[in-house]
């Protein structure tokens, strides 16, 4: 009997590899209760796989379609950092520009520890500011005056009066406030709103970037599902608007591929937008977390991996860019349950095994 079990165990990987990747991915989707799943595998010059499956909203037969939009959460950070690099290239700002240089009116109420915080510090999670996310209870919309732009500045001003965050094990101080501050700096330096800056980049890359959960403007688009896999109806969120530059973009998989392929092309020196050195700095230039990307080295292959996960409470998206393998993996889902992350991990590992690590 032991021999039989051993034989079955050895045979399982062969059976899995024999499945089409679409069949495998849909089995993962069903097993881990993911309503909609979209994934892609790309190289710098090819789309090796791109598939969409499932339903836009749980409990319905509204099939998700190619071109449907997903909220990418913190994967927005790489887009914000890319915009920053473009503005640095245009000499509208420098990596060493300090926040208070652009906002001297806030200096009087800011702790001294933040006096020297630069754009580079903020984009690499080294800004020292306390953490803030979508589920932080205070402040509320009623606590801050003015429109969203004014509220973002006031939110930052309040955080700059607080004690700095203690460094984590990687020497980082991960906070979405860092990216709100960086967004304010990019707006001030360019004379444009963050949404205008994103639209400009979208025109250059032929990508229709939008904001908020996709169903807010179009209820036929995928709905997000919370940690209990309950669908979230269309509703505007003030926190999402505060966190605009930290994690509030939605986009289709097919168009997002353009942005990720740009990273691979740039790493090979094949982009006209930025030099190769800048792409390397953006994705891998700082230990643990560079400009919008966590990074690590694969212990077996020695390959450099840039990665991030977006999760604003209703969609989880996972992206990996592997420099030496000339591969990137993109997984979009419209759920934010713990089992969603488990399913993403299973699918990602299978993709890496099939297409390259």
C-alpha positions as CSV (number, residue, x, y, z in Angstrom):
1,X,0.0,0.0,0.0
2,X,2.9,2.4,0.8
3,X,4.3,1.8,-2.7
4,X,0.9,2.6,-4.2
5,X,0.7,5.9,-2.3
6,X,4.2,6.8,-3.3
7,X,3.4,6.1,-6.9
8,X,0.3,8.3,-6.8
9,X,2.3,11.1,-5.1
10,X,5.0,10.9,-7.8
11,X,2.3,10.8,-10.5
12,X,0.4,13.9,-9.3
13,X,2.9,16.5,-10.7
14,X,2.7,14.8,-14.1
15,X,-1.1,14.9,-14.1
16,X,-1.0,18.6,-13.1
17,X,1.6,19.5,-15.8
18,X,-0.6,17.6,-18.3
19,X,-3.5,19.9,-17.6
20,X,-3.8,23.1,-19.7
21,X,-2.9,26.1,-17.6
22,X,-6.5,27.3,-18.1
23,X,-8.0,24.1,-16.6
24,X,-5.5,24.3,-13.7
25,X,-6.2,27.9,-13.0
26,X,-10.0,27.4,-13.0
27,X,-9.7,24.5,-10.7
28,X,-7.7,26.8,-8.3
29,X,-10.4,29.5,-8.7
30,X,-13.1,27.0,-7.7
31,X,-11.3,25.3,-4.9
32,X,-10.3,28.6,-3.3
33,X,-13.8,30.2,-3.9
34,X,-12.5,33.1,-6.1
35,X,-15.4,34.6,-8.0
36,X,-13.3,36.0,-10.9
37,X,-9.7,35.3,-11.8
38,X,-7.5,36.8,-14.5
39,X,-3.9,36.1,-15.0
40,X,-1.1,36.7,-17.5
41,X,2.5,35.6,-18.2
42,X,4.6,37.9,-20.2
43,X,8.1,38.4,-21.5
44,X,9.6,41.7,-22.7
45,X,8.3,41.0,-26.2
46,X,5.5,38.4,-25.9
47,X,2.3,37.6,-24.0
48,X,2.8,33.9,-23.2
49,X,-0.6,33.5,-21.5
50,X,-3.6,35.7,-20.8
51,X,-6.9,34.3,-19.5
52,X,-10.0,35.4,-17.6
53,X,-12.5,33.2,-15.9
54,X,-15.3,33.2,-13.3
55,X,-18.1,35.6,-12.5
56,X,-18.2,39.3,-11.9
57,X,-20.3,38.9,-8.8
58,X,-20.7,35.9,-6.6
59,X,-24.1,34.3,-6.7
60,X,-24.7,35.4,-10.3
61,X,-24.0,34.0,-13.8
62,X,-22.4,37.3,-14.9
63,X,-19.4,35.9,-16.6
64,X,-16.2,38.0,-16.4
65,X,-14.9,39.0,-19.8
66,X,-11.5,39.9,-21.2
67,X,-11.2,43.6,-20.8
68,X,-13.0,43.7,-17.5
69,X,-11.4,45.9,-14.9
70,X,-9.9,45.0,-11.5
71,X,-8.8,47.2,-8.6
72,X,-5.0,46.8,-8.2
73,X,-4.6,48.4,-4.7
74,X,-0.9,48.8,-3.7
75,X,0.3,47.9,-7.2
76,X,-0.6,51.5,-7.8
77,X,2.6,52.4,-6.0
78,X,4.8,51.2,-8.9
79,X,2.8,53.5,-11.2
80,X,3.3,56.4,-8.8
81,X,7.0,55.7,-8.6
82,X,7.2,55.5,-12.4
83,X,5.5,58.9,-12.7
84,X,8.1,60.3,-10.2
85,X,10.9,58.9,-12.3
86,X,9.5,60.6,-15.4
87,X,9.3,64.0,-13.5
88,X,12.8,63.6,-12.3
89,X,14.0,63.0,-15.8
90,X,12.1,66.2,-16.9
91,X,13.9,68.0,-14.0
92,X,10.7,69.1,-12.4
93,X,11.7,67.4,-9.1
94,X,14.7,65.5,-7.8
95,X,14.8,62.3,-5.7
96,X,16.5,64.4,-3.0
97,X,13.8,67.1,-2.9
98,X,12.4,67.2,0.7
99,X,8.7,67.3,1.4
100,X,9.0,70.5,3.5
101,X,10.9,72.2,0.6
102,X,7.6,72.0,-1.4
103,X,5.4,72.5,1.6
104,X,7.2,75.0,3.9
105,X,3.8,76.1,5.4
106,X,3.7,72.8,7.3
107,X,7.2,73.2,8.8
108,X,6.0,75.0,12.0
109,X,3.9,72.0,13.2
110,X,6.2,69.2,11.9
111,X,8.5,67.2,14.1
112,X,12.2,67.7,13.4
113,X,12.7,64.1,12.5
114,X,10.7,64.6,9.3
115,X,12.6,67.8,8.2
116,X,15.0,65.8,5.8
117,X,12.5,63.3,4.4
118,X,12.9,63.2,0.7
119,X,10.9,62.0,-2.3
120,X,13.1,58.9,-2.5
121,X,12.6,58.2,1.2
122,X,8.9,58.3,0.8
123,X,8.7,56.1,-2.3
124,X,11.0,53.4,-0.7
125,X,9.1,53.2,2.6
126,X,11.8,55.0,4.5
127,X,9.8,58.1,5.4
128,X,9.4,57.2,9.1
129,X,5.8,58.3,9.2
130,X,3.2,56.2,11.2
131,X,1.2,53.6,9.3
132,X,-2.2,54.2,7.7
133,X,-4.5,52.0,5.6
134,X,-8.0,51.5,4.3
135,X,-9.2,50.1,7.7
136,X,-7.6,52.7,10.0
137,X,-10.6,54.1,12.0
138,X,-9.4,57.7,12.4
139,X,-9.6,60.4,11.2
140,X,-13.0,60.3,9.5
141,X,-14.2,62.3,6.6
142,X,-16.0,64.7,9.0
143,X,-12.7,65.3,10.9
144,X,-11.0,67.0,8.0
145,X,-12.1,70.2,6.2
146,X,-12.3,70.9,2.4
147,X,-12.2,68.7,-0.7
148,X,-10.2,65.5,-1.1
149,X,-7.0,67.4,-2.1
150,X,-7.2,69.6,1.0
151,X,-8.0,66.6,3.2
152,X,-5.0,64.7,1.9
153,X,-2.7,67.6,2.9
154,X,-4.4,67.9,6.3
155,X,-4.1,64.2,6.9
156,X,-0.3,64.4,6.2
157,X,0.0,67.4,8.4
158,X,-1.5,65.5,11.3
159,X,0.8,62.5,10.8
160,X,3.8,64.8,10.8
161,X,3.0,65.8,14.3
162,X,3.2,62.2,15.5
163,X,6.2,60.2,16.7
164,X,8.1,58.3,13.9
165,X,7.4,54.7,13.3
166,X,10.0,52.1,14.5
167,X,12.0,50.4,11.9
168,X,10.8,46.9,10.9
169,X,13.1,43.9,10.5
170,X,14.1,45.1,7.0
171,X,14.8,48.7,8.2
172,X,11.6,50.0,6.6
173,X,8.7,52.1,7.9
174,X,6.0,50.9,5.5
175,X,3.1,53.5,5.5
176,X,0.6,54.6,2.9
177,X,1.1,58.1,4.2
178,X,4.5,58.0,2.5
179,X,2.8,57.6,-0.8
180,X,0.2,60.3,0.0
181,X,3.1,62.6,0.7
182,X,4.9,61.6,-2.5
183,X,1.7,62.2,-4.5
184,X,1.4,65.7,-3.0
185,X,5.0,66.4,-4.0
186,X,4.4,65.2,-7.6
187,X,1.3,67.4,-7.9
188,X,3.2,70.4,-6.6
189,X,6.2,69.9,-8.8
190,X,4.2,69.3,-12.0
191,X,1.3,71.7,-11.5
192,X,-1.0,68.8,-12.3
193,X,-3.3,66.7,-10.1
194,X,-2.4,63.1,-9.5
195,X,-5.3,61.9,-11.7
196,X,-4.0,64.1,-14.5
197,X,-0.5,62.7,-14.1
198,X,-1.9,59.1,-14.3
199,X,-3.9,60.0,-17.4
200,X,-0.8,61.5,-19.1
201,X,1.1,58.2,-18.5
202,X,-1.9,56.2,-19.7
203,X,-1.9,58.1,-23.0
204,X,1.8,57.4,-23.5
205,X,1.3,53.7,-22.8
206,X,-2.1,53.2,-24.3
207,X,-3.6,52.3,-21.0
208,X,-7.0,53.5,-19.7
209,X,-6.2,53.9,-16.0
210,X,-9.2,54.7,-13.8
211,X,-9.9,55.0,-10.0
212,X,-12.0,53.4,-7.3
213,X,-13.6,50.0,-7.4
214,X,-14.7,49.3,-11.0
215,X,-18.4,48.9,-10.1
216,X,-18.7,52.5,-8.8
217,X,-19.0,53.9,-12.3
218,X,-20.3,50.8,-14.1
219,X,-22.2,48.1,-12.1
220,X,-21.7,45.6,-14.9
221,X,-18.0,45.5,-14.1
222,X,-16.5,43.1,-11.5
223,X,-17.6,43.6,-8.0
224,X,-15.2,43.2,-5.1
225,X,-15.8,40.7,-2.3
226,X,-14.7,41.2,1.3
227,X,-12.9,38.9,3.7
228,X,-16.2,36.9,4.1
229,X,-16.7,36.7,0.3
230,X,-19.6,39.1,0.4
231,X,-20.0,41.3,-2.6
232,X,-19.5,45.1,-2.1
233,X,-22.0,47.3,-3.8
234,X,-20.9,50.5,-5.6
235,X,-20.1,53.2,-3.1
236,X,-17.6,56.1,-3.0
237,X,-14.9,55.8,-0.3
238,X,-13.2,58.9,1.2
239,X,-10.3,56.7,2.3
240,X,-9.8,55.5,-1.2
241,X,-9.6,59.1,-2.4
242,X,-7.2,59.9,0.4
243,X,-5.0,57.0,-0.7
244,X,-5.2,57.9,-4.4
245,X,-1.5,57.6,-5.1
246,X,-0.9,54.7,-2.7
247,X,-3.5,52.3,-4.0
248,X,-6.6,53.3,-5.9
249,X,-6.2,52.5,-9.6
250,X,-8.3,50.1,-11.5
251,X,-7.4,48.7,-15.0
252,X,-8.0,45.7,-17.2
253,X,-5.5,42.9,-17.3
254,X,-5.0,43.3,-21.0
255,X,-3.9,46.9,-20.7
256,X,-1.9,46.5,-17.5
257,X,0.2,44.1,-19.4
258,X,1.6,47.1,-21.3
259,X,2.9,48.6,-18.0
260,X,4.5,45.4,-16.8
261,X,6.1,44.6,-20.2
262,X,7.5,48.1,-20.1
263,X,9.4,47.2,-16.9
264,X,10.9,44.1,-18.6
265,X,11.8,46.1,-21.7
266,X,13.4,48.8,-19.5
267,X,15.5,46.3,-17.6
268,X,16.9,45.2,-21.0
269,X,17.6,48.8,-22.0
270,X,14.8,48.8,-24.7
271,X,12.7,51.6,-23.4
272,X,12.9,55.2,-24.7
273,X,11.0,56.6,-21.7
274,X,13.8,56.0,-19.1
275,X,17.3,54.6,-19.1
276,X,18.1,51.0,-18.1
277,X,19.8,52.2,-14.9
278,X,16.6,53.9,-13.8
279,X,14.5,50.8,-14.3
280,X,17.0,48.8,-12.3
281,X,16.9,51.4,-9.5
282,X,13.1,51.5,-9.5
283,X,12.6,47.7,-9.1
284,X,15.8,46.5,-7.3
285,X,17.8,49.5,-6.3
286,X,17.1,49.5,-2.5
287,X,17.2,46.5,-0.1
288,X,13.8,44.9,0.6
289,X,11.6,47.6,-0.9
290,X,12.6,49.8,-3.8
291,X,10.4,52.3,-5.6
292,X,6.9,50.7,-5.4
293,X,8.3,47.2,-5.4
294,X,9.3,44.7,-2.8
295,X,12.4,42.8,-4.0
296,X,14.2,39.6,-3.2
297,X,16.7,37.2,-4.6
298,X,15.6,33.6,-5.4
299,X,17.9,31.4,-3.4
300,X,17.9,28.6,-6.0
301,X,18.3,30.6,-9.2
302,X,19.9,33.8,-8.0
303,X,17.4,35.7,-10.0
304,X,16.1,39.1,-8.8
305,X,12.4,39.3,-8.2
306,X,10.4,42.5,-7.8
307,X,6.9,41.9,-6.4
308,X,3.9,43.5,-4.8
309,X,0.4,42.7,-3.7
310,X,-2.6,45.0,-3.9
311,X,-5.4,44.5,-1.4
312,X,-7.8,47.3,-0.6
313,X,-10.3,45.0,1.0
314,X,-12.2,43.7,-2.0
315,X,-9.7,42.7,-4.7
316,X,-6.3,41.1,-4.4
317,X,-3.8,41.4,-7.2
318,X,-0.3,39.9,-7.3
319,X,2.6,40.8,-9.6
320,X,6.1,39.5,-10.0
321,X,8.8,40.7,-12.3
322,X,11.9,38.5,-12.7
323,X,14.8,40.3,-14.3
324,X,17.1,37.5,-15.4
325,X,14.2,35.2,-16.6
326,X,12.6,38.0,-18.6
327,X,9.3,36.9,-17.1
328,X,6.5,38.6,-15.3
329,X,3.4,37.1,-13.7
330,X,0.2,39.0,-13.1
331,X,-2.8,37.6,-11.1
332,X,-6.0,39.6,-10.6
333,X,-8.9,38.5,-8.4
334,X,-12.1,40.2,-7.2
335,X,-12.0,38.9,-3.6
336,X,-10.0,39.6,-0.5
337,X,-10.5,36.6,1.7
338,X,-7.7,34.6,3.3
339,X,-8.4,31.7,0.9
340,X,-8.0,34.1,-2.0
341,X,-4.4,34.7,-1.1
342,X,-3.9,30.9,-0.7
343,X,-5.2,30.3,-4.2
344,X,-3.1,33.1,-5.7
345,X,0.0,31.5,-4.1
346,X,-0.8,28.1,-5.6
347,X,-1.4,29.5,-9.1
348,X,1.7,31.7,-9.0
349,X,3.9,28.7,-8.1
350,X,2.5,26.7,-10.9
351,X,3.0,29.5,-13.4
352,X,6.6,29.9,-12.3
353,X,7.2,26.2,-12.6
354,X,5.7,26.1,-16.2
355,X,7.1,29.4,-17.6
356,X,10.3,30.1,-15.7
357,X,11.7,31.3,-12.4
